[in-house]
Amino acid sequence: MKKIRKVVTLLLAIMMVLSLAACNNGGGGGETPDPSQGGGIKDTFTYAIGGEPSSMDPGNAGDSVTAYVTNQAFFGLYHIGPDGSMVADAAKDLQISDDGLTYTFTLLDTKWSDGQPVVAGDYVYGVKHSLSLETADCGYQSYIYDFIVGAEQYAHNGTKAADMTDLGVEAPDDHTLIYHLTKPCPYFTSLLSISIYYPVRADFAVDGDTSWANNPAVPTSGAYYFTDIDKADHISLKKNPYFVYADKVVTENLEAKVVEDMDAQLIQFKSGQIDFASAVDATVVTHDPEIADSIIVTGAINYYMNVNAYGGNEALANRDVRRALQLGIDRELLATALDAEGVYYPLSSFLPDGMPGINGDWNDEAGTLVYNDYEEAKQLLAKAGYDTPDAEGYVLTLNYSYNASTMHSTIADVITSEYKKIGVKIVQETAELRTFFSNRSNGDFELARNAFSADYMDPTTFLELMLYRTATTHTQGDEVYDAMLDEASKMTGDERLQKLHDAEKYAIEEQCFNIPLLGYGTANLVKPTTTGYTTSPQANEFFWYVSCAE
């Protein structure tokens, strides 16, 4: 496992945000495909997504399932390329002020799918629309109000876009877009790849609402536009003739099928019903030679356990109990149980491999913040007052919540078995994907599985998950941690990264807000005759130029 993991780590280690000083237009990210494959090119490329998308509204950013659809239909200023560097899309030129507070873009001539020009004002309205949404509908709103001048006053209060008169985003003309920042942000261009910054049409998007985007008649700016939206079953897309790089788009139709079950995706891939599976049981990597040449593993992802420290459970409010839960799991055993060599690896800190550190990979510098020691875990439980076994021999009973799948169920079973060794009984609670997400967001859990892929290539993309002030429901974090990240945001270079290391150590080792478990990449299946798609560290694909032989 170590050898394969190291190859992935070396690839991810170069994922630095390089676009502060340069803006190299990459033509939308993807080489022009060669359609001269035997048997001809399929007219429709069909891919499976692992659940129901939340909304087609770019402002409703929040999960990778939805991104698998919106990625194909919208065209922002940038996207993150396979190696983690920024690829310019609609950004033709960028000028950054000496103080790092003003970003001035010149835009490409692009059009919506109805032929209307995409103008700088559409980007301004996109930011305003994102701010107008309630927190539950715009999970990444902090990526706006933490950086854009005037944005904080409009966060979470339902302000109408027309009333955001002093927001630090302006369009002096149709081709010039200016962002005014409250503080320097060395990864700001990376933030602009997130859909909350995409252009949005004011004549379609409704303030404070996301449902408008579920209408397939709404124009899009990307390689494809929607023709049918049935979020419970499928989303159909068709080539946008007005897309700026339409001459590179060779596949007329995309079909995103909602297939939540991993085994079902595998079966449909093998039977030829789908050309791409976005979520399969990773054990296929080592145990299914029939599809060995169809597997790709992408993404910098951490898998961890949320602990609801503020949910009313007295035990979980105790730091020593949370530390005992961190130490009561053998992560090597967990990785082995998943039985997919080279895909999963134990985490000793919160971040997965691949994030840039001071002198290389972040995790090489972070040290061992969590480890396995059953005896120390028992001692910590006893110190907290949990040392009297019940009739079954348990000193503490906790609920663990997750959405059922082969992967999540295997992890839940190992956690249950492991915690039994320290006298903690786990009661497993399962729910379908959207219900589980809702329960977790609302703090309706004691322990819950979580996983996160990088939104942008900086350690803060993971560390900000534990911010207290941005949480819709407080389950972790505190003002001390928030202050540490705030201090880091005012620093630059190595000093900033060291402060972020200190913050991670405080949150994980000292306060034990979360329980890191594994790092991994997502296993996908794609036919070997498929070309023209691109992957990203976000464990997501762009099918703008996809080409699949019959």
URJOCOR-V987631 format. One record per pair of residues at least 24 apart in sequence whose C-alpha atoms are under 7 Angstrom apart, sorted by the first residue. I is the first residue (numbers start at 0). J is the second residue. D is the distance in whole Angstrom. If there is no record, write none. Layout:
# URJOCOR-V987631
i=I j=J d=D
i=I j=J d=D
This chain:
# URJOCOR-V987631
i=0 j=340 d=5
i=0 j=341 d=4
i=1 j=341 d=7
i=3 j=341 d=5
i=4 j=341 d=5
i=8 j=352 d=6
i=8 j=353 d=5
i=10 j=82 d=7
i=11 j=82 d=7
i=11 j=353 d=4
i=12 j=353 d=5
i=12 j=354 d=6
i=12 j=355 d=6
i=12 j=359 d=7
i=12 j=360 d=6
i=13 j=82 d=7
i=14 j=82 d=6
i=14 j=83 d=4
i=14 j=84 d=6
i=14 j=355 d=7
i=14 j=456 d=6
i=15 j=83 d=6
i=15 j=84 d=6
i=15 j=355 d=6
i=15 j=456 d=6
i=16 j=84 d=5
i=16 j=85 d=7
i=16 j=186 d=6
i=16 j=189 d=7
i=16 j=456 d=6
i=17 j=84 d=6
i=17 j=85 d=7
i=18 j=85 d=6
i=18 j=188 d=7
i=19 j=185 d=7
i=19 j=188 d=7
i=22 j=87 d=6
i=22 j=92 d=6
i=22 j=93 d=6
i=23 j=86 d=7
i=23 j=87 d=6
i=24 j=86 d=7
i=24 j=87 d=5
i=24 j=88 d=6
i=24 j=91 d=6
i=25 j=86 d=5
i=25 j=87 d=6
i=25 j=88 d=7
i=26 j=88 d=6
i=27 j=87 d=7
i=27 j=88 d=5
i=28 j=80 d=7
i=28 j=86 d=6
i=29 j=531 d=6
i=29 j=532 d=7
i=29 j=533 d=6
i=29 j=544 d=7
i=30 j=531 d=6
i=31 j=247 d=6
i=31 j=531 d=7
i=31 j=544 d=7
i=32 j=530 d=6
i=32 j=531 d=5
i=32 j=544 d=7
i=32 j=546 d=7
i=34 j=546 d=7
i=36 j=548 d=6
i=37 j=548 d=7
i=38 j=548 d=6
i=38 j=549 d=5
i=39 j=548 d=6
i=39 j=549 d=6
i=40 j=546 d=7
i=40 j=547 d=6
i=40 j=548 d=4
i=40 j=549 d=6
i=41 j=547 d=6
i=41 j=548 d=6
i=41 j=549 d=5
i=42 j=250 d=6
i=42 j=251 d=6
i=42 j=252 d=6
i=43 j=250 d=6
i=43 j=251 d=6
i=43 j=252 d=5
i=43 j=253 d=6
i=43 j=254 d=7
i=44 j=252 d=6
i=44 j=253 d=5
i=44 j=254 d=6
i=44 j=274 d=6
i=44 j=547 d=7
i=45 j=253 d=6
i=45 j=254 d=5
i=45 j=255 d=6
i=45 j=273 d=5
i=45 j=274 d=5
i=45 j=275 d=7
i=46 j=254 d=6
i=46 j=255 d=5
i=46 j=256 d=6
i=46 j=273 d=5
i=46 j=274 d=6
i=46 j=275 d=4
i=46 j=276 d=6
i=47 j=255 d=6
i=47 j=256 d=5
i=47 j=257 d=6
i=47 j=258 d=6
i=47 j=264 d=7
i=47 j=273 d=7
i=47 j=275 d=6
i=47 j=276 d=5
i=47 j=277 d=6
i=48 j=255 d=7
i=48 j=256 d=6
i=48 j=257 d=5
i=48 j=258 d=6
i=48 j=277 d=6
i=48 j=278 d=7
i=49 j=257 d=6
i=49 j=258 d=5
i=49 j=259 d=4
i=49 j=260 d=7
i=49 j=277 d=7
i=49 j=278 d=6
i=50 j=257 d=6
i=50 j=258 d=6
i=50 j=259 d=5
i=50 j=432 d=7
i=51 j=230 d=6
i=51 j=231 d=6
i=51 j=257 d=6
i=52 j=230 d=6
i=54 j=209 d=7
i=54 j=212 d=7
i=54 j=213 d=6
i=55 j=212 d=5
i=55 j=213 d=6
i=56 j=209 d=6
i=56 j=212 d=5
i=57 j=194 d=5
i=57 j=195 d=6
i=57 j=197 d=7
i=58 j=128 d=7
i=58 j=129 d=5
i=58 j=137 d=6
i=58 j=194 d=6
i=58 j=195 d=4
i=59 j=136 d=5
i=59 j=137 d=5
i=59 j=209 d=7
i=60 j=137 d=6
i=60 j=138 d=6
i=60 j=139 d=6
i=60 j=194 d=6
i=60 j=195 d=6
i=61 j=138 d=6
i=61 j=139 d=7
i=63 j=539 d=7
i=67 j=539 d=6
i=67 j=540 d=7
i=70 j=541 d=6
i=71 j=221 d=6
i=71 j=222 d=6
i=71 j=223 d=6
i=71 j=541 d=6
i=71 j=542 d=6
i=71 j=543 d=6
i=72 j=219 d=6
i=72 j=220 d=6
i=72 j=221 d=4
i=72 j=222 d=6
i=72 j=223 d=5
i=72 j=224 d=6
i=73 j=219 d=6
i=73 j=220 d=5
i=73 j=221 d=4
i=74 j=197 d=7
i=74 j=220 d=5
i=74 j=221 d=5
i=75 j=192 d=6
i=75 j=197 d=5
i=75 j=198 d=7
i=76 j=191 d=6
i=76 j=192 d=7
i=77 j=191 d=6
i=77 j=192 d=5
i=78 j=192 d=5
i=79 j=192 d=7
i=79 j=535 d=6
i=80 j=535 d=6
i=81 j=533 d=7
i=81 j=534 d=5
i=81 j=535 d=4
i=81 j=536 d=7
i=83 j=456 d=6
i=83 j=535 d=7
i=83 j=536 d=6
i=85 j=189 d=7
i=99 j=183 d=5
i=100 j=179 d=6
i=100 j=180 d=5
i=100 j=181 d=7
i=100 j=182 d=6
i=100 j=183 d=6
i=101 j=177 d=7
i=101 j=178 d=6
i=101 j=179 d=5
i=101 j=180 d=6
i=102 j=177 d=6
i=102 j=178 d=5
i=102 j=179 d=7
i=103 j=176 d=6
i=103 j=177 d=4
i=103 j=178 d=7
i=104 j=175 d=6
i=104 j=176 d=5
i=104 j=177 d=6
i=105 j=174 d=6
i=105 j=175 d=5
i=105 j=176 d=7
i=106 j=174 d=5
i=106 j=175 d=6
i=109 j=242 d=7
i=109 j=243 d=5
i=110 j=220 d=6
i=110 j=241 d=6
i=110 j=242 d=6
i=110 j=243 d=7
i=111 j=218 d=6
i=111 j=219 d=5
i=111 j=220 d=4
i=111 j=241 d=7
i=112 j=218 d=5
i=112 j=219 d=5
i=112 j=220 d=6
i=112 j=224 d=7
i=112 j=239 d=6
i=112 j=241 d=6
i=113 j=218 d=6
i=114 j=241 d=6
i=118 j=173 d=5
i=118 j=174 d=6
i=119 j=170 d=5
i=119 j=172 d=7
i=119 j=173 d=5
i=119 j=174 d=6
i=119 j=175 d=6
i=119 j=176 d=5
i=120 j=170 d=6
i=120 j=173 d=7
i=121 j=198 d=5
i=121 j=199 d=5
i=121 j=200 d=6
i=122 j=196 d=7
i=122 j=197 d=6
i=122 j=198 d=4
i=122 j=199 d=6
i=123 j=168 d=6
i=123 j=169 d=6
i=123 j=170 d=7
i=124 j=199 d=6
i=124 j=201 d=7
i=125 j=195 d=7
i=125 j=196 d=6
i=125 j=197 d=6
i=125 j=198 d=5
i=125 j=199 d=5
i=126 j=195 d=6
i=126 j=196 d=6
i=127 j=160 d=5
i=128 j=160 d=6
i=128 j=206 d=6
i=129 j=195 d=6
i=130 j=154 d=6
i=131 j=157 d=5
i=131 j=158 d=6
i=131 j=159 d=6
i=131 j=160 d=7
i=131 j=206 d=6
i=131 j=207 d=5
i=132 j=157 d=6
i=132 j=207 d=4
i=132 j=208 d=6
i=133 j=157 d=7
i=133 j=207 d=7
i=134 j=471 d=7
i=141 j=469 d=7
i=146 j=180 d=5
i=146 j=181 d=5
i=146 j=182 d=6
i=147 j=179 d=6
i=147 j=180 d=5
i=147 j=181 d=6
i=148 j=179 d=6
i=148 j=180 d=5
i=148 j=181 d=5
i=157 j=207 d=6
i=159 j=206 d=6
i=160 j=206 d=7
i=186 j=457 d=7
i=189 j=455 d=5
i=190 j=455 d=6
i=222 j=543 d=6
i=231 j=257 d=7
i=232 j=256 d=6
i=232 j=257 d=5
i=233 j=257 d=6
i=247 j=544 d=6
i=248 j=543 d=6
i=248 j=544 d=5
i=249 j=544 d=6
i=249 j=546 d=7
i=250 j=545 d=7
i=250 j=546 d=6
i=260 j=404 d=7
i=261 j=404 d=7
i=274 j=525 d=6
i=274 j=526 d=6
i=275 j=524 d=5
i=275 j=525 d=5
i=275 j=526 d=7
i=276 j=523 d=5
i=276 j=524 d=5
i=276 j=525 d=7
i=277 j=523 d=5
i=277 j=524 d=7
i=278 j=522 d=7
i=278 j=523 d=6
i=279 j=522 d=6
i=279 j=523 d=6
i=280 j=405 d=7
i=280 j=406 d=6
i=281 j=339 d=6
i=281 j=522 d=6
i=282 j=337 d=7
i=282 j=338 d=6
i=282 j=339 d=5
i=284 j=339 d=6
i=285 j=339 d=6
i=285 j=340 d=7
i=292 j=527 d=7
i=293 j=524 d=5
i=293 j=525 d=5
i=293 j=526 d=5
i=293 j=527 d=6
i=294 j=522 d=7
i=294 j=523 d=6
i=294 j=524 d=5
i=294 j=525 d=7
i=295 j=522 d=6
i=295 j=523 d=5
i=295 j=524 d=6
i=296 j=520 d=5
i=296 j=521 d=5
i=296 j=522 d=5
i=296 j=523 d=6
i=297 j=520 d=5
i=297 j=521 d=5
i=297 j=522 d=7
i=297 j=534 d=7
i=297 j=535 d=7
i=297 j=536 d=6
i=297 j=538 d=5
i=298 j=452 d=7
i=298 j=520 d=5
i=298 j=521 d=6
i=298 j=535 d=6
i=298 j=536 d=4
i=298 j=537 d=5
i=298 j=538 d=4
i=299 j=351 d=6
i=299 j=352 d=7
i=299 j=353 d=7
i=299 j=452 d=6
i=299 j=453 d=6
i=299 j=519 d=7
i=299 j=520 d=6
i=299 j=536 d=5
i=299 j=537 d=7
i=300 j=351 d=6
i=300 j=450 d=7
i=300 j=451 d=5
i=300 j=452 d=4
i=300 j=453 d=7
i=300 j=518 d=6
i=300 j=519 d=5
i=300 j=520 d=6
i=301 j=350 d=6
i=301 j=351 d=5
i=301 j=450 d=5
i=301 j=451 d=6
i=301 j=452 d=7
i=301 j=517 d=6
i=301 j=518 d=5
i=301 j=519 d=6
i=302 j=449 d=6
i=302 j=450 d=4
i=302 j=451 d=7
i=302 j=515 d=7
i=302 j=516 d=6
i=302 j=517 d=5
i=302 j=518 d=6
i=303 j=448 d=6
i=303 j=449 d=5
i=303 j=450 d=6
i=303 j=513 d=7
i=303 j=514 d=6
i=303 j=515 d=4
i=303 j=516 d=5
i=303 j=517 d=7
i=304 j=446 d=6
i=304 j=447 d=6
i=304 j=448 d=5
i=304 j=449 d=6
i=304 j=513 d=6
i=304 j=514 d=5
i=304 j=515 d=6
i=305 j=446 d=6
i=305 j=447 d=5
i=305 j=448 d=6
i=305 j=449 d=6
i=305 j=513 d=5
i=305 j=514 d=7
i=306 j=445 d=6
i=306 j=446 d=5
i=306 j=447 d=7
i=306 j=512 d=6
i=306 j=513 d=6
i=307 j=444 d=7
i=307 j=445 d=5
i=307 j=446 d=6
i=307 j=474 d=5
i=307 j=475 d=6
i=308 j=474 d=5
i=308 j=475 d=6
i=309 j=473 d=7
i=309 j=474 d=5
i=309 j=475 d=7
i=310 j=442 d=7
i=310 j=474 d=6
i=318 j=510 d=6
i=318 j=511 d=7
i=319 j=379 d=5
i=319 j=380 d=7
i=319 j=383 d=6
i=320 j=379 d=6
i=320 j=380 d=6
i=320 j=383 d=7
i=321 j=511 d=6
i=322 j=511 d=6
i=323 j=376 d=4
i=323 j=377 d=7
i=323 j=379 d=6
i=323 j=380 d=6
i=324 j=376 d=7
i=325 j=369 d=6
i=325 j=514 d=5
i=326 j=369 d=7
i=326 j=370 d=6
i=326 j=371 d=5
i=326 j=372 d=5
i=326 j=373 d=7
i=326 j=376 d=6
i=327 j=371 d=6
i=327 j=372 d=6
i=327 j=373 d=5
i=327 j=376 d=6
i=327 j=417 d=7
i=327 j=418 d=6
i=327 j=421 d=7
i=328 j=371 d=6
i=328 j=414 d=7
i=328 j=417 d=6
i=328 j=418 d=7
i=329 j=371 d=5
i=330 j=516 d=6
i=333 j=410 d=7
i=333 j=413 d=6
i=337 j=406 d=7
i=337 j=409 d=7
i=342 j=519 d=5
i=342 j=520 d=6
i=343 j=517 d=6
i=343 j=518 d=6
i=343 j=519 d=5
i=344 j=517 d=6
i=344 j=518 d=5
i=344 j=519 d=6
i=345 j=516 d=6
i=345 j=517 d=5
i=345 j=518 d=6
i=346 j=515 d=6
i=346 j=516 d=5
i=346 j=517 d=5
i=346 j=518 d=6
i=348 j=515 d=6
i=349 j=515 d=5
i=350 j=461 d=7
i=351 j=518 d=5
i=354 j=456 d=7
i=354 j=457 d=6
i=354 j=458 d=6
i=355 j=457 d=7
i=356 j=496 d=7
i=357 j=493 d=6
i=357 j=496 d=6
i=365 j=500 d=6
i=368 j=504 d=7
i=368 j=507 d=7
i=368 j=508 d=5
i=369 j=508 d=7
i=373 j=421 d=6
i=376 j=421 d=7
i=377 j=421 d=6
i=392 j=422 d=7
i=393 j=422 d=4
i=393 j=423 d=6
i=393 j=424 d=6
i=394 j=422 d=5
i=394 j=423 d=6
i=395 j=422 d=7
i=395 j=423 d=5
i=395 j=424 d=6
i=396 j=423 d=6
i=396 j=424 d=5
i=396 j=425 d=6
i=397 j=424 d=6
i=397 j=425 d=5
i=397 j=426 d=6
i=397 j=445 d=7
i=398 j=425 d=6
i=398 j=426 d=5
i=398 j=427 d=6
i=398 j=428 d=7
i=398 j=445 d=6
i=398 j=446 d=6
i=399 j=425 d=6
i=399 j=426 d=6
i=399 j=427 d=5
i=399 j=428 d=6
i=399 j=445 d=7
i=399 j=446 d=5
i=399 j=447 d=5
i=400 j=427 d=6
i=400 j=428 d=5
i=400 j=429 d=6
i=400 j=444 d=7
i=400 j=446 d=6
i=400 j=447 d=5
i=400 j=448 d=6
i=401 j=428 d=6
i=401 j=429 d=5
i=401 j=430 d=7
i=401 j=435 d=7
i=401 j=447 d=6
i=401 j=448 d=6
i=402 j=429 d=5
i=402 j=430 d=5
i=402 j=431 d=5
i=402 j=432 d=5
i=402 j=435 d=6
i=403 j=429 d=6
i=403 j=430 d=7
i=440 j=472 d=7
i=441 j=472 d=6
i=442 j=472 d=6
i=442 j=474 d=6
i=452 j=537 d=5
i=452 j=538 d=7
i=453 j=536 d=6
i=453 j=537 d=5
i=454 j=537 d=6
i=462 j=503 d=7
i=475 j=512 d=6
i=476 j=512 d=6
i=480 j=506 d=7
